[in-house]
Amino acid sequence: MEYFEKTINIDEPVENIYSVIANINHYPDFLPYCISTTIMSIDNDIITARINFDFYRMKISICTKNKNTKNESIQMKLIDGPFSKFNAVWLFSETTSSSTQIKYSMEFTVLNPLIALLIKKNINTFIEKFIEAFRRQIKSQRN
């Protein structure tokens, strides 16, 4: 099993950050490698969604059940995808009225050895690109 964790601070109110990260429908507009998303169901604070990626011409689709706690957390559990196990959590902590700490963690086991190698070799690059894309999107929402 692989584990990854990243904590960053962004000079934005928690509400702005949470609204961008929770808005799965807009991921294809700004998130690298994301080619489409589908909201399968919404039941109060539980959202089931599919996100489709194209990593270097390798199509990957992941479906998760997400428990959203507004401005606090998003907890993701695997329904199906290239993983035998996948859990991820976004935690949002307001440090001041205009600054937020974000912690993203995930643990996963990949079924396909080729995808496992791709992810393992590039996980830091992927996550850095995702975080930077979220930062830019959050900033653009402000303007």
Order of alpha helices (4+ residues) and beta strands (2+ residues): beta-alpha-alpha-beta-beta-beta-beta-beta-beta-alpha
